[in-house]
Amino acid sequence: MSAEGPSLVGYLEEVVQPALFENLDAAFPEFGWRRTAAGWVATNRAFTKERFGVRPDRVICHRPFGFLIHGGRPHTWCAYVHGGTPPQGRAFRDAVAALATRAGVAPPGAGGSAPGHDERTEVLARFLEAARERLVDDADPGARRARATLERRGLGQDTWDRFELGLAPVEGDAGVGPSDLHAVGLADAHWANRIVGAWRDSSGELVAIYGRRLVDRGPKYLCSKGRRPPLFGLPLPEPAAALVLVEGLFDALALRAGGVRNVLAAAGTTISQGAWSALEALGCRDLTLWFDSDAAGRTALLQAIESAPGATGGGPQLFVIHPDGARCIAGVSARGKVDPNSVVLASGRRGVLKLLAKRWPARIYGALCGAEEDPDQAFLGSLGAPDWDLESVLREVPHLSEDARKIARGSREADTLLEDCLESGRALRRAGIPAAHVAAELAPRLAQLAREAGK
């Protein structure tokens, strides 16, 4: 196996996309890009109207990975050159090569770009295949123990193929030689008898292998050498603007197995800047943080709230699962640690949905924990977020002023009245009532609402 160089994804992100961004007008002349202080804006009205149905000034590129249409989700350059859908496998490599040509840099495999990538991926794939074969070997005592562990975590046989789970193969049965295993970091003795699985990037390419211990010896998780994506659980089963982010890889798998599809894992208690950028690239507009209920998880939750980009700055609306709420759903003592996997095992999908329905706006949770100096400001600053249980928050945040409480209740009542008016209008139009009659019917109610709002 040749010496490992940067992965194909790494080459795309570190070489190709920055070169594209600096020469976007030449790389994609069909947009008519014009440079601005923040990045680029399209000017070719005929193209943007025909291709996207919008004015050119609504198509911008402020990040190297792709472009954004105001009011919609980001589009990556890989998907753009692949006809609008994210490419996978060989198609992804072809897309990177096409982008490299547009950017004026060497394509993958030429001039030292990503040497050894195919060989490394082949070693990872063979190791994973051998691991998956070992997991289902009825004659292997280690495999029987691994299967029992997975089933206790709610990961039954129906999930093993879907999540690409296996048991680290014994020496000599990995399908590749010791030198190749050493080159990708899979030869260490700590890998023995670990449950392993695939770690893929947003294009579906196999980038790394992770391993979770079955006994309390050695690190809880291991990962193969080389670059790994900042988030685990990619690619998503389907695009989603609302995502749930958990700490552990097995928490993400347990939630997926329980029927909650839009889940990713940070693989630890720290959300890196790369993870925030990846969430932005996925088009995440609504993010729920669900960390473990122990002291480390609570501290990490507050740190994540503080480090998150604001929604006005391109970040998602941020919510959290209250650790005490998770303990209540799981039905364990106040001292017991509860993670998402525990909730799935105790209460199933129904319990998870109950928790998600009671999620807290992040700033209000921060105010409750003393991380916000002005609880009133944090509280009222969250009123524009999607619906949440206002009364339960009012009960549990004792330091709010009476003015803030009145404003909050009035704002929520106004939101409800406005939604009722809009729904009434939609219902009348569906019934075939002319638009002018609908307007006449709703005008007095909307005028009253406007008067109330102006008081």
C-alpha positions in Angstrom: 0.0 0.0 0.0 1.4 3.4 -0.8 1.9 6.1 1.8 -1.3 7.6 2.9 -2.0 11.1 1.6 -4.9 13.4 2.2 -8.3 11.7 1.5 -10.4 12.6 -1.5 -12.7 14.7 0.7 -9.8 16.4 2.3 -8.4 17.3 -1.1 -11.8 18.7 -2.1 -12.1 20.8 1.0 -8.4 21.9 1.4 -7.4 22.4 -2.3 -10.2 22.3 -4.8 -12.9 24.4 -3.1 -10.7 27.2 -1.9 -9.3 27.5 -5.5 -12.9 27.5 -6.9 -13.9 30.3 -4.4 -11.0 32.5 -5.5 -11.8 32.1 -9.2 -15.6 31.6 -9.1 -16.4 33.9 -12.0 -14.1 31.9 -14.3 -15.0 28.5 -12.8 -18.8 29.0 -13.2 -19.3 31.8 -15.7 -23.0 30.8 -16.2 -23.9 32.5 -12.9 -22.2 35.8 -13.9 -20.6 36.0 -10.5 -19.6 39.4 -9.1 -17.2 39.7 -6.2 -18.5 41.5 -3.0 -17.1 42.2 0.4 -18.7 39.0 1.8 -18.0 36.7 -1.2 -19.9 36.5 -4.5 -23.3 37.3 -5.9 -24.8 36.1 -9.2 -25.8 38.6 -11.9 -27.0 36.4 -14.8 -30.8 36.9 -14.5 -31.7 34.6 -17.4 -29.7 31.7 -16.0 -30.9 32.0 -12.3 -34.5 32.4 -13.4 -34.5 29.4 -15.7 -32.4 27.2 -13.4 -33.6 28.2 -9.9 -36.7 30.4 -10.5 -35.2 33.4 -8.6 -33.6 36.7 -9.2 -29.8 36.6 -9.5 -29.2 38.7 -6.4 -30.8 35.9 -4.3 -28.0 33.5 -5.3 -24.9 34.1 -3.2 -21.6 32.3 -2.5 -20.0 33.2 0.9 -18.4 29.8 1.6 -16.1 27.7 -0.5 -18.3 24.5 -0.3 -21.1 25.9 -2.5 -23.8 28.5 -3.0 -27.0 29.5 -1.2 -30.3 30.6 -2.5 -32.1 32.9 -0.1 -34.9 31.1 1.6 -33.6 27.6 0.7 -30.9 25.2 1.7 -27.3 25.4 0.5 -26.2 23.7 -2.7 -22.7 22.1 -2.8 -20.6 22.3 -5.9 -20.3 18.5 -6.0 -24.1 18.2 -6.3 -24.3 21.1 -8.8 -21.9 19.4 -11.3 -23.7 16.0 -10.6 -27.1 17.3 -11.9 -28.3 18.6 -8.5 -28.0 15.4 -6.4 -25.1 14.5 -4.0 -22.8 12.1 -5.8 -21.6 8.9 -4.2 -18.8 6.4 -4.8 -17.2 6.7 -8.2 -19.5 9.5 -9.1 -18.1 11.6 -6.2 -14.6 11.1 -7.5 -15.7 12.2 -10.9 -17.4 15.3 -9.5 -14.2 16.2 -7.6 -12.2 15.8 -10.8 -14.6 18.0 -12.7 -14.4 20.7 -10.0 -10.6 20.5 -10.0 -10.6 21.1 -13.7 -12.8 24.2 -13.3 -10.6 25.4 -10.4 -7.4 25.0 -12.4 -5.8 22.5 -10.0 -4.6 18.9 -10.5 -7.4 16.4 -10.5 -7.5 13.5 -8.0 -4.6 11.1 -8.5 -2.5 13.6 -10.5 0.4 15.7 -9.4 0.5 14.3 -5.8 -3.2 14.9 -5.1 -4.7 12.3 -2.7 -2.1 9.5 -3.4 -3.0 6.1 -1.9 -6.7 7.1 -1.4 -8.1 4.2 -3.3 -5.8 1.7 -1.6 -6.7 3.0 1.9 -10.4 2.9 1.2 -10.0 -0.7 -0.1 -8.2 -1.7 3.2 -11.0 -0.1 5.3 -13.7 -1.8 3.2 -12.1 -5.3 3.4 -11.6 -4.9 7.2 -15.3 -3.9 7.6 -16.5 -6.8 5.4 -14.5 -9.3 7.5 -15.9 -7.8 10.7 -19.5 -8.0 9.4 -18.9 -11.7 8.5 -17.5 -12.5 12.0 -20.4 -10.8 13.8 -22.9 -13.3 12.4 -20.7 -16.4 12.9 -22.7 -18.6 15.3 -19.6 -20.7 16.1 -17.7 -17.7 17.4 -18.1 -17.1 21.2 -16.9 -13.6 20.8 -19.5 -12.9 18.2 -22.2 -14.3 20.4 -21.2 -11.9 23.2 -21.1 -9.0 20.7 -24.6 -9.8 19.4 -26.0 -10.0 22.9 -24.4 -6.6 23.7 -26.0 -5.0 20.6 -29.4 -6.5 21.4 -29.3 -5.1 24.9 -28.7 -1.7 23.4 -31.8 -2.1 21.2 -29.7 -2.8 18.1 -31.2 -6.1 16.9 -30.2 -8.2 13.9 -32.4 -6.1 11.6 -30.1 -3.1 12.2 -26.7 -4.8 11.7 -26.6 -4.5 8.0 -28.3 -1.1 7.9 -25.7 0.4 10.3 -22.8 -1.7 8.9 -21.9 -3.2 12.3 -19.4 -6.0 12.8 -16.9 -7.5 15.2 -13.2 -6.7 14.7 -11.7 -9.8 12.9 -9.1 -11.9 14.6 -5.5 -11.7 13.4 -5.1 -13.2 9.9 -8.8 -13.0 9.0 -9.0 -9.3 8.2 -8.7 -9.8 4.4 -5.5 -7.6 4.2 -2.0 -7.9 5.5 -0.5 -6.7 8.8 1.4 -3.8 7.1 -1.8 -2.5 5.5 -3.7 -2.7 8.8 -0.8 -0.9 10.5 -0.9 1.9 7.8 -4.5 2.7 8.6 -4.3 2.2 12.3 -6.2 -1.0 12.7 -3.4 -3.2 13.9 -3.3 -2.1 17.5 -4.1 -4.8 20.1 -6.9 -2.6 21.5 -9.0 -3.3 18.4 -9.4 -7.0 19.4 -13.1 -8.0 19.9 -14.5 -4.5 19.5 -17.8 -3.8 17.8 -16.8 -1.8 14.7 -18.7 0.1 12.0 -18.3 2.5 9.1 -17.8 6.2 9.4 -18.8 7.9 6.2 -18.8 11.5 4.9 -21.8 13.4 3.5 -21.1 11.9 0.0 -21.4 8.4 1.4 -17.7 7.6 1.0 -16.1 5.3 3.6 -13.6 7.5 5.4 -12.8 5.7 8.6 -13.6 2.7 10.8 -14.6 3.2 14.5 -14.5 0.6 17.2 -16.4 0.5 20.5 -15.1 -1.7 23.4 -17.2 -4.5 24.8 -15.3 -4.7 28.2 -14.1 -2.0 30.5 -10.5 -2.1 29.3 -8.8 0.4 27.0 -10.4 3.5 25.4 -14.1 3.5 25.0 -13.8 4.3 21.3 -11.1 3.9 18.7 -10.9 5.3 15.2 -8.7 4.4 12.3 -5.8 6.7 11.3 -6.4 9.7 9.0 -9.0 12.3 8.6 -12.5 11.7 9.8 -15.7 13.8 9.3 -16.6 16.2 12.1 -20.0 14.5 12.4 -21.0 10.9 12.6 -24.2 9.5 10.9 -23.7 10.8 7.4 -25.1 10.7 4.9 -28.5 11.4 6.3 -31.3 9.0 5.3 -33.0 12.0 3.7 -32.4 15.8 3.8 -33.8 17.5 6.9 -33.7 21.1 8.0 -34.3 20.0 11.7 -31.6 17.8 13.2 -30.8 16.2 16.6 -27.2 16.2 17.7 -26.0 13.7 20.4 -22.7 12.9 22.0 -22.1 9.2 21.3 -22.1 7.2 18.1 -24.2 4.5 19.7 -26.7 7.1 20.9 -27.2 8.1 17.3 -27.6 4.5 16.1 -30.1 3.8 18.9 -32.2 6.8 18.0 -32.1 5.8 14.3 -33.1 2.2 15.2 -35.9 3.7 17.3 -37.3 5.5 14.2 -35.8 9.0 14.7 -34.0 9.5 11.4 -32.6 13.0 11.5 -29.9 12.3 14.1 -26.1 12.9 14.0 -23.4 12.5 16.7 -20.6 14.9 17.6 -18.5 11.9 18.8 -17.7 13.6 22.1 -18.7 16.5 24.3 -17.1 19.2 22.1 -18.8 20.6 18.9 -16.0 21.7 16.7 -16.1 24.6 14.3 -15.9 22.0 11.5 -19.1 20.5 12.9 -20.9 23.8 12.9 -19.8 24.4 9.3 -20.9 20.9 8.4 -24.4 21.5 9.9 -24.6 24.7 7.9 -23.6 22.8 4.7 -26.4 20.3 5.4 -28.9 23.2 5.5 -29.7 22.8 9.2 -32.1 25.5 10.4 -33.3 23.9 13.6 -30.9 22.0 15.9 -31.7 20.1 19.1 -28.7 19.3 21.4 -29.3 16.2 23.4 -26.3 15.4 25.7 -25.8 13.0 28.6 -27.3 14.0 31.9 -24.0 13.6 33.9 -21.9 16.6 35.0 -19.7 16.4 31.9 -22.7 16.4 29.6 -24.3 19.4 31.4 -21.1 21.4 31.2 -20.7 20.5 27.5 -24.3 21.5 26.8 -23.6 25.0 28.2 -20.3 25.3 26.3 -22.1 24.3 23.0 -24.7 27.0 23.6 -22.0 29.6 24.1 -20.0 28.5 21.0 -22.9 28.1 18.6 -23.2 30.7 15.8 -26.3 32.8 16.2 -29.3 32.2 14.0 -29.0 35.7 12.5 -25.4 34.8 11.6 -26.3 31.7 9.5 -26.5 29.3 12.4 -29.6 27.2 13.3 -32.3 28.0 15.9 -30.9 26.1 18.9 -32.8 24.0 21.3 -31.8 21.5 24.1 -33.2 18.5 25.8 -33.3 19.2 29.5 -31.2 16.5 31.3 -33.8 16.3 34.1 -36.6 15.8 31.5 -34.6 12.9 30.0 -34.2 11.3 33.5 -37.9 11.7 34.1 -38.8 9.9 30.9 -36.2 7.2 31.5 -37.5 6.7 35.0 -34.2 6.6 36.8 -32.9 8.1 40.1 -31.7 11.7 40.2 -28.1 10.4 40.4 -28.4 8.1 37.4 -26.7 9.1 34.1 -29.1 9.1 31.2 -28.1 9.2 27.6 -30.4 9.0 24.5 -29.8 5.2 24.3 -31.2 4.9 27.8 -34.4 6.8 26.9 -34.9 4.6 23.8 -34.6 1.4 25.8 -36.9 2.7 28.6 -39.6 4.4 26.6 -39.1 3.8 22.9 -39.9 6.2 20.2 -42.9 7.6 22.1 -40.6 8.7 25.0 -38.2 10.3 22.5 -41.0 12.2 20.8 -42.3 13.4 24.2 -38.9 14.8 25.0 -38.5 16.5 21.7 -42.0 18.1 22.2 -40.7 19.5 25.5 -37.3 20.8 24.2 -36.1 24.1 25.6 -34.9 27.1 23.6 -31.2 27.1 24.3 -31.0 30.7 25.6 -33.7 30.0 28.1 -31.9 26.8 29.3 -28.8 28.9 29.6 -30.7 31.5 31.7 -32.0 28.7 33.9 -28.5 27.5 34.5 -27.1 31.0 35.2 -25.2 31.2 31.9 -27.2 34.3 30.8 -26.7 37.5 32.8 -30.2 38.9 31.8 -32.9 36.1 31.9 -35.5 38.5 30.6 -33.5 39.3 27.5 -32.7 35.6 26.9 -36.3 34.7 27.4 -37.9 37.3 25.2 -35.2 36.8 22.6 -36.4 33.2 22.1 -40.0 34.0 21.4 -39.5 34.0 17.6 -38.4 30.3 17.8 -40.8 27.6 16.8 -43.5 26.5 19.2 -42.4 25.3 22.7 -44.1 24.8 26.0 -44.3 28.4 27.3 -46.1 27.7 30.6 -43.6 25.0 31.7 -40.7 27.4 31.0 -42.5 30.2 33.0 -42.8 27.8 35.9 -39.2 26.7 35.9 -37.4 30.0 35.3 -38.1 31.9 38.6 -36.1 35.0 37.9 -38.2 36.4 35.1 -39.8 39.8 35.7 -43.6 40.1 35.6 -43.2 42.4 32.5 -41.4 39.6 30.7 -44.0 37.1 31.6 -46.8 39.3 30.4 -45.0 40.2 27.1 -44.4 36.5 26.5 -48.0 35.4 27.0 -49.3 38.3 24.9 -46.9 37.5 22.1 -47.8 33.8 22.1 -51.5 34.7 22.1 -50.9 37.0 19.1 -49.0 34.3 17.3 -51.9 31.9 17.9 -54.5 34.4 16.7 -52.5 35.2 13.5 -52.1 31.5 12.7 -55.9 31.0 13.2 -56.6 33.8 10.7 -54.2 32.4 8.2 -55.6 28.9 8.5 -59.1 30.2 8.2 -58.1 32.0 5.0 -56.5 28.8 3.6 -59.7 26.8 4.4 -61.9 29.3 2.7 -59.8 29.4 -0.4 -59.8 25.6 -0.5 -63.6 25.7 -0.4 -63.6 27.9 -3.5 -64.5 31.2 -1.9 -63.2 34.1 -4.0 -60.1 35.8 -2.6 -61.9 39.2 -2.3 -64.5 37.5 0.0 -61.8 35.9 2.1 -60.1 39.2 2.6 -63.4 40.9 3.6 -64.0 38.1 6.1 -60.6 38.2 7.7 -59.9 42.0 7.6 -61.8 42.9 10.8 -60.0 40.2 12.8 -56.6 41.2 11.4 -57.3 44.8 12.2 -58.2 43.9 15.8 -55.0 41.9 16.0 -52.9 44.9 14.7 -54.6 47.2 17.3 -53.8 44.8 20.1 -50.2 44.5 18.9 -49.8 48.3 18.9 -50.9 48.7 22.5 
